[in-house]
Amino acid sequence: MSLLNEQLKLSHRLEGLVNGMSDDIEEILSGALDEVKRRILELAAKAEQTESVIRRKTYLEKLRSEIERVQREIWADIGKKIQDEAVELAEAAPAIAEAVLEKGAGIKITLGVPKLDKKEIVAWFESSQVDGLFFNEWLGKLEQNSVDRIIREARRSMILREPYSEAGKRIEQALEVSRRSARGLARNAVFQAYNWGEHEFYMEIEERLQGLRFVAELDRGTCALCAELDGQVFPPEEAPVPPLHWLCRCRLAPVFNWEDPDEPYGERPARMETSPRTVHHRDGTTSTAYEEFDAELVPAKMTYSGWMQSMIESEDAEDVAFAREALGPKRFDLVESGKLKMESLYYAGKLRTIEELEDLL
């Protein structure tokens, strides 16, 4: 049984935890939805009944005040729910990590599972950052974004003098973004909490380790930062503990003293998203979404750069088309022609611009 496979199963279980939290968050948001809609529609009705610019402005100011009050309560409840779950998971993470290690690699650790103090966990949680923001800063940011979206849609509905049913739809659409944002915050917190607790376990057994290998996901969504780190082995105390950014999906895998770090055993999944469709956003922009994906298992030692290189060199036209679309035609051509290596596309956690790549030639 592969340790990487067991870690992947664990990731799915953590996603299941996020889904369960999302249901609770949905209930919190839905519980306040009726009050938000009722207050907005009441004020919208009053605004419709007057042509006075001053009164309309007063109604809009009151509208923001009401929405901010309700949203403050909503996001406080969401924040508490997420923090409680994350702290509980972090406390359990060392024991979970030991069980995954035993099942995935047949390694039994004795007297090496740290007992984490809850006050210490809470202190870590409140002081940890993702993308340079603390949890409460993310919470405040998402709360303010939610208020701004609802205000924007309510004002638009007032200006257009839409019927209540249409105004309600606009508010519902604005809150849908809040639901996705809250789920993202929950996912970040869950994976951050587990990875931190797991890292505490690895630090407890560091004398048995050569280091920790950074493992990224192999698919179209792999970011430049994680693609560059993929496969690198770090001393346990220096390893970058995911998530390194919003919705980061990476993890750490132990490299034991008796292992050859260049030959990790097992396989890892790689996904090629297929069936693209264009998504038209309300602000006039577009993006591409993928309906399906083809999955395969590749050697665990294969890094993101190695995997993408194999797509470029593949005899399968679909593999080549995937690599061209994922990298962009210019970067693809530079690598495919042999002028540059895949690793050259990245520097300091960022994707080099075409101009920077041309300077390397």
N, C-alpha and C positions, 0 to 999 in steps of 0.2 A: 504494500500500500504506500503511495507517495504522500510525503508530508505536504507538498504543494496541493495535492488533490484534497487532503483533509482541510487545509486552510481555505481552499475554495468553497468547500461545503460549509465551513464556518461563516464565510462571507455571505453565503445565501441565508444562513440562519440569522445573521445580523440584519440582513435586508428584510427578513420576515419580522424581526423586532421593530424595524423602522415602519413597516406597513401597519403593524398593530398600533404604534404610536400615532401614525397618520390618521387612523380611524378615530382615535381619541381627540386628536387635534381638530379633525373634521367636525366632531360633535361640539367642541368648544366654539368653533367658528359659526357653525349652524345655529347654535343656541343664541348667539348675539345677532345673527343676520336679520331676524324679524324686527328686533328693536332698531337696528340701524336703518333698515328700509322704512319702517314706520315714521321715525323722526325725520328722515330726509323728505319723505313724501308729504308730511305735514307742513314742513317749512317751504317745500316747493309749491304747495297749494297756496300758501299765504303770499308767496312772492308773485304768483300768477295774478293775484287779485289786486295788485298795486302797480302803478306805473312809476311810482316814486323811486328814483335812483338811490336815494339815501336809505329808504326802507329795504330795497332789494339788497343793498350792501350789508345792512344790519342782519337780514335773514341769512345771507351767505356767511357772515362772521359767526353767527350762532350755529349755523350748520357745521362749520369746522369745529367749533367748541364741542358740540354734541358727539361728533364722530371721533374726535380725539379722546374724549372721555371713555366712550365705549371700547375703542380700539386699545386704549391703555390697559383696561381691565382684561380684555381678551388676550393680549400678548403677554401680560403678567402671568395669566393662567397657563398659557402655552410654554412660557419659559420655565415655570416651576415644574411642569410635567416633564419636559425634556431633561432638565437638570437632575431631577430625582431618578429618572431611568438611567441616565448616563453615569451618575455616581454609583448606583447599585451595580451596573455592569462593570465599571472599572474595579470595584471591590472584588467581583467574581472572576475577573479576567486572568489572574495568575493561575488559578486552579483550572480554568478552561484551557489555557495555553498548555499546561502540563498534560491534560487529557488528550489534546490534539497531537502533541508530540509523541505520546505513548502509542496512540493508535496509528499515526501516520508514519512513524519511523521506528516503532518498537522500542523506544528508549524510555526507561523508567527513571524518573528523578526522585530521589528521596531527600528529605530535609532541605528542599530547595525552593519551596513555594512560599513567597513572602506573604505575611498577613498585613494588608494595607489598612492604615488607620483612616476612618471616615473623614475626620477633620482634615487630614492631609489631602485626601482625594478632593474634597470640596475646595480647599485652597488651590490645588492644582487646576481644577476645572475653572475657577474664577480668574485665574491668572494666565491660562493658556490662550493662544491666539491661532487664528486661521486667516491667512491673507492679511495679516497685520491688525486684525480686529479681535478684541475679547468677545466672549459669548454675549455679555450684556450689551456690547456695542452693536453686534450683529442683530440682537433682538430689537434694540432701539431703531436701527436702520430699517429693518423690515416693517416695524410698526409704522414709522413715518412714511415709508413708501406706500403702505396700505392706505393710510389716511389720504395721502396725496392722490392716489388713484381714484378712491371713492369720491373725493371732492371734485376732481376733474370730470368724472362721468356725471355726477349730480349737476354740476354747473352746465355741462353740455346739454343735459336733458332739459334744464330750465330754459336755456337760451333757445332751444328748438321747440319749446312748449310741447314736449311729448306727453302722451297719456301716461298715467301711472304705471301701466303694465310695461311700457318701454323703459321707463325710468328704473323700474325694478330689475329688468334684464341687464341694464348697464351696471347697476350696482353688483348684481350677481357675477357678471364677468370680471369686475374689478376684484371681487373677493376670491375668485378662482385663482388669480395670480398669487394672492395671499396664501392660499392653501398650498400651492406648489412651493412657495418660499418657505413656509413653515416646515414642510416635509424635508426640504433641503437642509434646513437648520437642524432638524432632528437627525438626519442621516450623518451630517458632519459630526454632531455631538456623540452619536453612538459609536461610530468608527474611531473617532479620536479617543474616546474613553477606553474602548477595548484595546486599541493599539498602545496606549500609554500603560495600561495595566499589564499587557503582555510584555512590553519592554522592561517594566520593573521585574518581571519574572526572569527575563534573559539576563538582566544585570545581576540577579541573584546567582545565576549559574555561569557567569562569564568565564570562569576558569576552565570550563569545558568547551568554550567556543573559540574559533578563530575570529569570528566576527558575525555580522548580520548582513544578509544580502537584501538589497532593495529590489522588490518585485513589482513591476508595473503591469497594468492590463494591456494585452495585445489586441488593439482594435483601432478603428478610425478616431476614436475620441481621446487617445493617449496624448497628453499635452507635451510640449517641448521639454519642460522641466523634468517630468517623470520619465520621458523617453531617454533623456541623457543619463539619468541615474540608474535606469533599469540594468540589473545584473551586477552592479558595483557592490563590493563587500567592504563594510566599514567596521572599525572597532566598535563594540557594543555601546560604549559611552559616547561615540561620535556619530552614530547612525541617525539620519534624519527620520524622525518618527512621523508617519502619515497621520492625518491628511496634511499635505503641504499646501493645499489650496481648496477653494470651495468645491465640494463634491469630488474630491480626490478619491481614487479607488485602490490606491497602492497598499502594500503591506511589507512586512519584514519577515525573512525566513532565516533561521539559524544555520550557521556553517560550523559543524563540530570539528574538534581537533583532529580526528582521524579521517576526515574527508579531504578529497582533492577539491579545492574551491573552484577549479576550472571545469570540474565534471560533476555538477549536481545531478543526482539521480531523479528519475521520474519524468513526467511530462507536464506541460502547462497548456491551457486552452488559448486559442487565438480565434478571433471572430472577424469575419468580413461582412459588413453590412451590405444588404442588397435592396433592390426595389426602391430607389430614391423617388421622392415626390417633393415638389416645391410648396412651401408653406408661405402664404401671404399674410403678413402681419398688419394690424390696424394702422400702424404708423407709415405704411407704404413700403416697408422693407420686406425682403423675402429671405428665407433660409431653406435648407434642404433637410428633410427628415427621411429616415429609412424604416421601411415596414418589416423587413426580415433580416436574418443574418445566417451565414453559413459558418459553422464552427468546426474546428479541427484541433487535434492535440499535436503539439510540437515538442521537441526536446526541451527539458527544463533549462538547459544551459543556453538556449537561444534567446538573445536579447531582442528588444524592440528593433534596434538597427539591423540585427541579423535577420529578423523575420521580414522586415520590409525589403531588405536586399534580396531575400529569397523570392519575394513576390515580383520584384523587378526582373529577376533572371528566370522566372518560371516560363515553362512552355505552354502553360494554360493562359489563354487570352484573357479570361476573367480575372486571374491573379494580376496580370500586368495592368489591366484597366483599373483595378482597385488601387494599385500602387500609384498610378498616374494621377488618379482623382484625389487620393489622400495627400500626396506630396505637392501636387500642382505640376503642370506640364514642364515648366522651366527647371525646377529642382529635379524632377524625374529624369529629364534629358541629361542633366549634368552628372547624375549618378549612373544612369544606364550606359552612358558613353564611356564611363571610366575616368572622366576628368576629375571627379570628386568622390570620396567615400561617403557613405550614409552618415557616419559620425561627424563629418565636416558640416553638416547642415545645422548643427546645434553648437551653441557656445554660451557658457554661463547660464544655463537653464532657459535659454531663449532660442527661437528659430531664427537663423541668420536671414537677413534680407537678401534679395537677388543681387543687389549692388555689392553687399559684403561677400557673397559667394564668388562673384566675378573677380573681386580683388584677390581671391585665393588662387586663381588659375595661373 
